[in-house]
Amino acid sequence: MTSFDLVVRGAYVLIGDNWRAAEIGITDGVIAAITAGPLEGAEVITLADDEVLVPGIVDTHVHVNEPGRTEWEGFASATRAAAAGGVTTIIDMPLNSIPATTTVEALDVKRAVAAEKAMVNVGFWGGAVPENLGTLRELHDAGVFGFKAFLAPSGVDEFGHLDAEQLERALDEIAAFDGLLIVHAEDPGVLEAHANDGGVDYHRFVESRPDAAETTAIERVIAVVRRTGARAHILHLSSAAALPALRAARAEGLKITVETCPHYLTISEEQIGDGATQFKCCPPIRDDANRDALWQALVDGDIDIVVTDHSPSTAELKYAHGGDFGLAWGGIAGLQTGLAAVWTEAARREIPLERVLGWMSSATARFAGLDTKGRIAVGADADLVVLAPDATFTVEATQLQHKNPVSAYDGRELRGVVRRTLLAGRTVDIAPGAAPTGSLLSAARP
């Protein structure tokens, strides 16, 4: 009988969209056999009665911030947090690191830093900024997964936003090599018209970034995609008001995909008190009716994927200025808590776990072109998670693996405990000082 490096046995293994009892044989980091058993292995893991085996989460929207702002996060802390939360692959955003990933040289710096610290698989987005238009093919050929652009100020000086003419140029350029533009879609004119003096009232912050900021920007992206034939992806959709335009564009055959995030699905404006700047993000968390509409769009297939948009900062930046939403840094640190948060709310809505894993693992892997990730199948990478889906835990921000003790979920009870994370068939050790086990990924090219 063939002996494998590792055999994982469980009564509930997610294969495709179905749960079944199975034994998984793993050799050289790849799933080599799936059977009812018995299999022999140098190591055997038998799941407990309350555990299930699922593919690792693929999070395509993560701000690691290293180098340059490593006090905000970093590859060591971010990838430990990822593994602790069942995430086996992340794709790093081109900001808020210094330098931003807008040149091949900056990408090389990112890769060198990540190679020494990553505990999970790491890939990289490039940036499309006014200064590098006309040179995007070089980054594409170097292996970035696509290009991030802002249509309004990004919040950091080294990553400028594209105006209407520059957006046209970027999509024309990207269409020529069938690349992908991922867009932070808020309209600067709408934001300027609704700017206010901030303060501790969360509703005033929402008023400063209304639905129209997203709908106007998304309609502009749709129009340029229609003209150029390019591929575009709408990042962190917050406003359900944009869904009719997106639905119509997709029905028209335009190549547009859409994501949303755990915080938009699990938190509502009504739950956010005065000065609670741990909840500030851009675009903002909106009201409960909007949250319901985002869930319905997920169920209906109008939103493709769920990703964390893990965007941490120091506690000083997050809580400075006495809870003034206009001055605090915007971003939710959710890499470790994303799966549990979404599963908790999905379970409350009687949405099964396999749907959640579809949005956060298999669909995100397909979106990124990572054919060997996000599924339990022969030939797929053995990036797996042992999950106790009905076990609960209370989030303590100080106990998370994130570098800074800031969490929008602090004090919340969440459902779904990650008992073990496997990367290429090996248990990830997230203890301080553990050797890095992750690999660096480049986008697959035809």
N, C-alpha and C positions, 0 to 999 in steps of 0.2 A: 504494500500500500504506500502511496506517495505520502511523504511527510512534508509539511509546510513549516515555514518559519513561525507562523502564528495561526491559530484557529480561534475564532470567536463563535461561541454557541449562544443562541438566544431563542426564546419562544416568540418574540416579536421583533422581526427585522424588516425594515422598510425597503422593499424591493419594488422599484417603480412606484406606483401609487398604492400598493397593497402591503399589508402586514402578513408575515408568515413565519413559522418556525424554520430556522435554517442554521447551518454551520457555514462559516465563511473561512476559506483557506487563503492565506496571504503568503506570498513569496516575493522577495526583493521589493517590498513596498507596494505591490500590486495585487489586487484581488484575482486569484488564480482559479478559484472554485467556489461555487455556491451549491449546496446540496442539503438534503435532509440528514446526511451524516451516516455513519460516523467518520470524521476525519482525524488524522493524526498530525500533531504539530510539536515543534520544539517548545513552544509555549502555548498554553490554552487559557482562554478567558471565557468563563461561563457567566452569563448575565444572571443577576438576581431576579426574583419573581416580579419585582416592581420596576425593572429596567427594560428599555428598548434600545435597539441599535439603529442609528440613523446616520446619513451622510453628514460630514462636517459642513457648517455654514460657510458660504462664500459671500463675504461682505465687500462689495465693490465701491464703497464710499467711506473712506477712512482718512482722517487727517492725523498723520503721525508727527509732523512738525519738526522732524530732525533731518538735517542739522539746522542750526540757527535759532530755534525756539524750543530746544530740548527741555527747558524747564517747564514747558507746557505738557509735553509727553515725550515720546522717543520710541525707537524700535524695540528696545528691551521691555519697557513697561507696556507698550501697546500690544505687543504680540503675546506677552504673558496674559494680559487681560483677555485677549482674543481666545486663547486656548482655554482659559477658565470659563469662558462663556460658550464654548462649543464651536468657535470659529476657527477653521483650519486654513483659510485663505483670505487675505485682505488685498485690496488694491488701493494704494496710497495716492492721495490727492496732491497736485503740484504746489499748493500753498498749504500751510503757512510756514514752510521751511524757508531758510535763507542759505543758498540761493533757491528761488522758485525753479521748478522743473520745466523750464522753458527753452533749454538748450541741451544738446547732447552732453556737453561737459557737466552741466548740473545733474543730469540723469546719472552720469558716471559717479558723481559724488554720492548721490543717494544710494546707489547700488553698493558702493564700497562700505558705507556706514551700516546698511541693513544686513549685509552679508556677515558681519561680525556679531550681530545681536539678535537676529530674527528667530523666534521660536515656532513660527508658522510660515506658510508660504506667503510671499510678498510679490506683488506686481506694482506697476506704476502708471499713473496717468501723466500725460504731458499737459502743458498749459498753452492756450492760445491767447496772446496778449498783443497790444498794438505793435510792440517792438519786434515780435518774431514772425509776423505774417509774411508769407513768402518763403519761409524756411521750415514749415511744418513737416514736409516730407522727410527731412533728416531725422527728426524725432520719431516719426512713424517707422522708418526703417531701422531705428535703433531699438525698437521693441515696446514702445509705450502702447497702452491699450486704446488710446484715443486722446482727445484734447478737451480740457475744461476751459470754459469761457464764462465770464460774468458780463451781464448786460447793464449792471449798475455797479457802483464802487464796491470792491471786495472787502474793504476794511483794513487792508494792508497795502502800503504804498508800492511795494515791489511787484504787485500783481494787478495791473491796470485792467479796466473793463473795456469791452468793445462797443463802439457806437454803432449806429444802424449801418453805415457804409462799411465799417470794418467787419461786422457780422456777415455781410454779403461776401466780402473778400475771403473771409475764413472758410465759409461753406463752399464757395467756388473752388478754393484750393483743396479742401478736404475731399470734395466730391471727385476730384481728378484721380485720386488714388484709393477711393472707396474707404476712406477713414471714417471716424465717428467724432462728432462734436457733442459734448455733454454740457448742458447749459444751466447756469444759475439764472433763472428767468424772473427777474423783477425789473420793472421799467423805471429808469431814473427820473423821468418827468413826473410820473405819478407819485413817486416817493417824495420828490421835492415839493409837489403841490400839497401833500398831506403831512409834511414835517411839522412837528410840534416841539414844545419845550421839555418833553420827557417827564420825569417824575416817577413816583413810586406806584402809580396806578397802572396796572397791567393793561386795562382796556384802552388807555390812551396810547400805549405802545402798539397795540393791534391796529388802532385807528391810523397810526403813522405808516403802517404797511398794509393797506387794504387789499381786498381781493383783486381790485382792478390793477394793482401793481403786477400781479402774476398773470392775469388774463391778457393784459395788453402785451406783455413781453412774450408770452407763449404764442399769441396770434402773430406776432412779428416773426418768430422762429418758423411757424407753420408756413407763412407766406414765402420765406426765403427757401425753405426746404422744397416747396412746390416749384419754385423757379429753377433751383439748382439740381434737384434730384439727389441731394446729399442725405446722409443719415444723421439724425439728431436724437438726443435723449434729454428728457426734461428731468432735472435733478429735484430731489426733495419737494415733491408737489405737496403744498400745504392747503391750497384753496380748491375746494370741490367746484367752485364756479367756473374753473377752466375745463372741466371734464367734457361738456358738450362740444367745444371746439376741438379738443383732442380726439374725441370719439369720431367726429365727422372727418377729421384729417386722416385718421387711420382707416376709416371706411373708404376713403378716396384712394387708398393705396400708398399714401405717403409713409416714408420710412422713419417713423417717430415712435420711440418707446418712452415709458414713464415709470418713475419710482416714487415711493413715499417712504416714510420713516416711522420707527416705533413711537416716537414722542407724539406724532400727529395722530396716531391710531389709539394711543392709550391714555392721553392726557387731554383735557379740554380747558378752554379759557375760564370756565366757571370754577375750576379747581385751583386757580392760581391767585394767590393773595397779594396784597400790596407789598412791594419790595422784594418779592421772591424771585430774584434775578437768576437763580439756578435754572429757571425755565425759559430764559430768553434765548431765542434763536431767530434766524432770518432765512426764509419767511417765518412768520410767527405761528405758534400753536393757536388755533382758532376755536370756535365754539362747538358745543356738543353735537348740534345738528350737522355741522360740517364734518365732524369726525364720523358720524354714522354714514354720511355720503361717501367718504373715502373707503370705508369698509365695504360698502355695497359695490363700489367701483372695482375693488380687489376681487370680490366674489364673481363679478360679472366679466372680469378679464380686461377692464378698461385701464387698470394699473398693472404693470407687468411684474414688478419686483418690490421687495422691502429691504432696505439697507439702513445702517445706523446713522450715517453722516456723523460719525464720532468726531466731535470738534471740541476738544478740551482746551482749557487755559489754566493759568494759576488761579488759586482761590482769591488772591488779591485782585486780579482783574475781574473776576466774576462777581465778587461781592463788594467791590469798591463803590464809593460815592453814595453810601447810605441807601442802597436799594434803588437807585435811579435807573430805570430801564433804558433811558436814553444814553447813558454813559457806560453801563456795564458791558463787558464782552459778551457777544452773542454766540452761542454754540452749546450743544448738548453732548456730554461725554457718556456714550451708551454702548460701547463695544462689548463689554462684559455682560451687560444686562439685556441686550436687544432681543435675543431669542426668548428669554423667559418673559419679558414684558409683553411681547406680541402674543405668545402662547397663552399667557394669563388672560388677556382680553379676548382672544379668539375662543378659548374654552367657555368664557362667560357668554359668548354669543353663539355657542354650540357649533363652532367651526372646528373641524377635526385637525389634529396635529399634522397629518400628512399635507393638508393644504398650506399650513404655515411653512413647513419645510420646502414645499414647492416654491413658494415666493422667496424664501431666504437662502435656498441651497441650489436646487436643480435649475430654477429659472435664472438666478444670478450667474451660475456657471455658464449657462447657454448664452446669456447676454454678453459675457466676457470672452466667449469663444474657448472656454476651458473644458474641452470634451471629456477629459478624464476626471473631472471634479463633479461634486454635487450629486452623485448617484452611487448606489451599491450594485455593481454589475461586474461580471468577469471582464478583465482588462482595465477597469477603472482604478485610480489610485486609492489606496487603503487609508483615506482620510475620513475617519469615523468618530462617532461620538456615542458614548454610553450615557443615556439620559434616563432619569427617573421622572417621568412626565407628571406624576401626581404628587410628588414631594414638593414641599414649599420651603421658602427661606425668606427672611426679612433682610432687605438691603441695608447695609451699613457702609456709608461712603468711605469711611476710614479703613475698611477691610477689603475694598476692591483693589484689584491689581493696577488700576489707573494711577498715574503718577500723582495726581492731585485729588484730594478728598472732596470732590464736588459731584453730586449726582442728583438729577431730577427725580430719581426713584428712592432717595434716601428715606428710610422708614417704611417703605411699602413692602407688603408681602407679595411675593411673586411665586409663580408655579413653574416647575421644571428645573430640576437640579442636575447639572452636568457632573457625572461621577468620574468620567475618564474621557480624555481626548487623545485620539490616535492620529499621528501624522506619518504617512507611508508605513503604517503597520507598527509604529513604535509609540509607546505612551509618552506624551509630552510632559516633561518635568518642569514645572513653573517655579520651583524653589529658587530663591536668589542664588546666583552663581552657577546655575545649571548651564551646560554647554548649549549653544544655539543649535536648533534642529531643523529650522525652516530652510526652504530653498527659494531662490529668486526666479520669478516668472517673466517671460516675455510674451507678448501677444503672438498668437499663431498667425502666420501670413499664408495666403493661398500660394 
